Amino acid sequence: MEPSGVLIVNKPAGMTSHDVVGKVRRLYGLRRVGHTGTLDPMATGVLVVLVGRAAKAAEYLMSDRKSYTATLRLGLATDSGDITGTVLSRSETIPDFTVLQAVLDNFRGEIEQIPPMYSALKVGGRKLVDLARRGITVEREPRKVTIYRLEAFPTETKNDYRLEVDCSGGTYIRTLCEDIGAALGCGGTMASLCRTETGGFAIEKAHTPDELEAMDEAARLALLYPIETLFAGLPSLRLSPFFEKLIRGGCAVLQKKLGCSFPVGAKVRLQTANGAFFALGEVLETEEGVAVKALKTFVL
């Protein structure tokens, strides 16, 4: 049986998320490998890699809370929103730290962001970053995101501040840096970015590609988290062997028969009578009533 599970990688700067997937494919001897939440080449930190059957989970993962540590460089604006881009403006007039702290209040809670051109977001089937590299700019609709925590700290480098951010999925930290700089009137850009947590997986649990390379096969396999951990925030439902067989066969089983009462649209972890996870299920309305059906089976 091929290995399957969730691998937490600490992506180094200079590698793309696709590069990491390629290395994991080679190290685990598998073709079915994917990832969630792309990190830019300059960014470091937590990349959740889906190995084997876990790769089927990508489309069902919901937006999750993420944490980042970033460097905000004031007095500089670039076309990409980070220090790898072309400089658009510089300013020698930089507000002091107390002014920066006051401005941060405007960026806590629910805010609107315009996705940056230098992003993997697709418009009309084309990645914005691919258009940006050809000098093409297109209209982007503002999107609502939530900043749960935003703190700034001085660094040893003049005009550089460390930002610590807890935010909803879909938040662009480079855009946050740009918008803070614009609000201060001096411009701002992202000088570094590290994702410290996503989907409940913290960087302390992550391993670099070089560390994975140095391990033997048994050690690498031991790092794989069960697929079920991807859905840890969902309620679970244990099924008798009879109902398990029906659901595995594609049937929708009425909740009143299962003895549960989840709301329509809810996702649930489906487990065997012994508590072993085997599928992601959903609750739906049928002609006979509210029922549970498997969305995707992960364990045969």
Secondary structure, DSSP 8 states (H G I E B T S, - for coil): ----EEEEEEE-TT--HHHHHHHHHHHHT-S-EEEES---TT-EEEEEEEEGGGGGGGGG-----EEEEEEEEETEEESSSBTTS-EEEE-S----HHHHHHHHGGGSEEEEE---SSSS-EETTEEHHHHHHTT-------EEEEEEEEEEEE-SSTTEEEEEEEE-TT--HHHHHHHHHHHHTS-EEEEEEEEEEETTEEGGG-B-HHHHHHS-HHHHHHT-B-GGGGGTTS-EEE--HHHHHHHHTT--EEHHHHT----TT-EEEEE-TTS-EEEEEEEEE-SSSEEEEEEEE---
